[in-house]
Every structure is written in C-alpha cells, then in structure tokens.
Amino acid sequence: MRAQTKRWMKSVIETAKTAQVSLPYNRATRGARAAEMRSDTAKARGVA
C-alpha cells in the first residue's frame, strides 16, 4: 500500500508539473486523484 501511495504522489506531482497553473491545480489534482484511485482499485481487484 505504501509503494502504491508513493507512486500515486509521483503521478500527482507530475500532473501538477505538467499543468504548471495554480488556479485549475486543485481541480486537475482532484481529477487525477479520482482517476488514479479508479485505476488502482481496478488493479487491486485484478490482482487480488
């Protein structure tokens, strides 16, 4: 779980770097977080 969180944080940071805009940052991060959680859940279901 910890490794997953690290990977997730990395992707969030990458998304923020790509956007490089402070105003839509929260919205973009929230969207990335939701997408990441969905894909992580799907991965966990597929593995478990």
Sequence and secondary structure as in RCSB ss.txt:
>XXXX:A:sequence
MRAQTKRWMKSVIETAKTAQVSLPYNRATRGARAAEMRSDTAKARGVA
>XXXX:A:secstr
 HHHHHHHHHHHHHHHHHH  STTHHHHHHHHHHHHHHHHHHHHHHH 
